[in-house]
Amino acid sequence: MEKPAEMTTSSSVMEKLRLKRQDNEFVMTAEGFTAGKGKFYNPEDLKIIKTFRFEGDSNPDDSSIIYVIEANDGLVGYSMDAYGVYTNHEAEYDEFIRKIPVEDRDEQLIFN
């Protein structure tokens, strides 16, 4: 059995999501997360199905996290953030993301 390619960079994860047509970006709004399709999601409407963390070897600015998220209507997408003080989101984002249930799926279930 062939071993799947390792997800070692954020661009490799993003490319896999694009190939599966799951590259819908969930963005934080006052109404909740949206993927730009006219629908808004609360934390209970979503689940984090995989989390990828990337740490920059030489620069802490390169540290990021990608949450692969599935909505209760079947839409799969992602939300990306930088770690800690380098975050590009407001405090409401952290509070929101922490309320989303986590179901850590195997990469093969997501990308194959």
Contacts in CASP RR format, 6 or more apart in sequence:
PFRMAT RR
TARGET T0000
AUTHOR 0000-0000-0000
METHOD contacts of the structure
MODEL  1
MEKPAEMTTSSSVMEKLRLKRQDNEFVMTAEGFTAGKGKFYNPEDLKIIK
TFRFEGDSNPDDSSIIYVIEANDGLVGYSMDAYGVYTNHEAEYDEFIRKI
PVEDRDEQLIFN
4 107 0 8 1.000
4 108 0 8 1.000
4 111 0 8 1.000
4 112 0 8 1.000
5 12 0 8 1.000
6 12 0 8 1.000
7 13 0 8 1.000
7 16 0 8 1.000
7 52 0 8 1.000
7 107 0 8 1.000
9 54 0 8 1.000
10 52 0 8 1.000
10 54 0 8 1.000
10 64 0 8 1.000
10 66 0 8 1.000
10 80 0 8 1.000
13 52 0 8 1.000
13 66 0 8 1.000
13 68 0 8 1.000
13 78 0 8 1.000
14 23 0 8 1.000
14 66 0 8 1.000
14 78 0 8 1.000
16 111 0 8 1.000
17 23 0 8 1.000
17 68 0 8 1.000
17 76 0 8 1.000
17 77 0 8 1.000
17 78 0 8 1.000
20 76 0 8 1.000
20 110 0 8 1.000
20 111 0 8 1.000
22 68 0 8 1.000
22 76 0 8 1.000
22 77 0 8 1.000
22 78 0 8 1.000
22 110 0 8 1.000
23 77 0 8 1.000
23 78 0 8 1.000
24 35 0 8 1.000
24 36 0 8 1.000
24 37 0 8 1.000
24 75 0 8 1.000
24 76 0 8 1.000
24 77 0 8 1.000
24 78 0 8 1.000
25 35 0 8 1.000
25 77 0 8 1.000
25 78 0 8 1.000
25 79 0 8 1.000
25 80 0 8 1.000
26 33 0 8 1.000
26 34 0 8 1.000
26 35 0 8 1.000
26 41 0 8 1.000
26 46 0 8 1.000
26 69 0 8 1.000
26 77 0 8 1.000
26 78 0 8 1.000
26 79 0 8 1.000
27 33 0 8 1.000
27 34 0 8 1.000
27 35 0 8 1.000
27 36 0 8 1.000
27 79 0 8 1.000
28 79 0 8 1.000
28 89 0 8 1.000
28 90 0 8 1.000
28 92 0 8 1.000
28 93 0 8 1.000
28 96 0 8 1.000
29 40 0 8 1.000
31 40 0 8 1.000
32 40 0 8 1.000
32 41 0 8 1.000
32 42 0 8 1.000
32 96 0 8 1.000
33 40 0 8 1.000
33 41 0 8 1.000
33 42 0 8 1.000
33 46 0 8 1.000
33 69 0 8 1.000
33 79 0 8 1.000
33 96 0 8 1.000
34 40 0 8 1.000
34 41 0 8 1.000
35 71 0 8 1.000
35 75 0 8 1.000
35 77 0 8 1.000
37 75 0 8 1.000
39 73 0 8 1.000
41 71 0 8 1.000
41 72 0 8 1.000
43 96 0 8 1.000
43 99 0 8 1.000
43 100 0 8 1.000
43 101 0 8 1.000
44 99 0 8 1.000
44 101 0 8 1.000
45 71 0 8 1.000
45 72 0 8 1.000
46 69 0 8 1.000
46 70 0 8 1.000
46 71 0 8 1.000
46 72 0 8 1.000
46 100 0 8 1.000
46 101 0 8 1.000
47 69 0 8 1.000
47 70 0 8 1.000
47 100 0 8 1.000
47 101 0 8 1.000
47 102 0 8 1.000
47 103 0 8 1.000
48 67 0 8 1.000
48 68 0 8 1.000
48 69 0 8 1.000
48 97 0 8 1.000
48 100 0 8 1.000
48 101 0 8 1.000
48 102 0 8 1.000
48 103 0 8 1.000
48 104 0 8 1.000
49 68 0 8 1.000
49 69 0 8 1.000
49 70 0 8 1.000
49 76 0 8 1.000
49 103 0 8 1.000
49 104 0 8 1.000
49 105 0 8 1.000
49 110 0 8 1.000
50 67 0 8 1.000
50 68 0 8 1.000
50 104 0 8 1.000
50 105 0 8 1.000
50 107 0 8 1.000
50 110 0 8 1.000
51 65 0 8 1.000
51 66 0 8 1.000
51 67 0 8 1.000
51 68 0 8 1.000
51 102 0 8 1.000
51 104 0 8 1.000
52 65 0 8 1.000
52 66 0 8 1.000
52 68 0 8 1.000
53 63 0 8 1.000
53 64 0 8 1.000
53 65 0 8 1.000
54 62 0 8 1.000
54 63 0 8 1.000
54 64 0 8 1.000
54 65 0 8 1.000
54 66 0 8 1.000
55 62 0 8 1.000
55 63 0 8 1.000
55 83 0 8 1.000
56 62 0 8 1.000
56 63 0 8 1.000
60 83 0 8 1.000
60 86 0 8 1.000
61 82 0 8 1.000
61 86 0 8 1.000
63 82 0 8 1.000
63 83 0 8 1.000
63 86 0 8 1.000
64 80 0 8 1.000
64 81 0 8 1.000
64 82 0 8 1.000
64 83 0 8 1.000
65 80 0 8 1.000
65 81 0 8 1.000
65 82 0 8 1.000
65 83 0 8 1.000
66 78 0 8 1.000
66 79 0 8 1.000
66 80 0 8 1.000
67 78 0 8 1.000
67 79 0 8 1.000
67 80 0 8 1.000
67 81 0 8 1.000
67 97 0 8 1.000
67 100 0 8 1.000
68 76 0 8 1.000
68 77 0 8 1.000
68 78 0 8 1.000
68 110 0 8 1.000
69 76 0 8 1.000
69 77 0 8 1.000
69 78 0 8 1.000
69 79 0 8 1.000
69 100 0 8 1.000
70 76 0 8 1.000
70 77 0 8 1.000
76 110 0 8 1.000
79 97 0 8 1.000
81 87 0 8 1.000
81 88 0 8 1.000
81 89 0 8 1.000
81 93 0 8 1.000
81 97 0 8 1.000
82 88 0 8 1.000
87 93 0 8 1.000
87 94 0 8 1.000
END
